[in-house]
Amino acid sequence: MNNMVWLLRAVKWVRNPPSARMVMVVFGVIGAALLLVLLEWLGWWPAWATLEHGRAPRLPR
């Protein structure tokens, strides 16, 4: 993208910042995603929640 577009977005964000609640929601979603990655990395992810390796299902034409 153009640098001027990013500058205009930044100016708009500074003039009208997100609410504290929205910031907490974003951090909550990021934290939940990191927790899931950590659980899988440690091997604590349940087997029933793991997809089987194989061919992906095909949609009918």
N, C-alpha and C positions, 0 to 999 in steps of 0.2 A: 504494500500500500504506500501511498504517498505520505511523506513525513508531515506535510501540512494538515492532512486529515487527522493524523494522530494528535497533532498539537491542538486542533480544534476540539477533538474529543476530550483531551485533558482539560482544556479550559472549561468545557461544559461540565465536566465532572467536579472541578474545583468550585464552580459557581453553584452547583446543586449536588452536593455529596450524598451518598447513600445513607440511609438511616442506620443507627446502631443495630437495630434488629436485623436488617438485611446483611450487615457485615457478620453478625453472629451466625446467621443461617449459612452463609458461604463458608465460614470457618468450620461449622458443624458438618457440612457435606464433605469438605476436604478431610476432616478428621475421621469421619466414618469410612471414607475410601482408604485412607492410610491404615486404619484398623483392619479392614478386610485384607489388604495386602500383607500386613504383618501376620495375621492369622494363617494365611496360606503359606507364607515363607517359613513360619515356625512348624508347619505341619499339623496344625490344630484344626484345619478346615475339614468338615465332615465329608465322608465319602459320598453320601447321598446328594450333596450339593455340587459335586464335580461332574462335568459333562464327560461322556464317553468319547474317546478318540475314535473317530471313524469318519465316514463320508457324511457331509452335511445333507440334510433333507432337501430335495428338489421341489420347487413349486410347479404344479401342473400348468401347462401352457394353455 
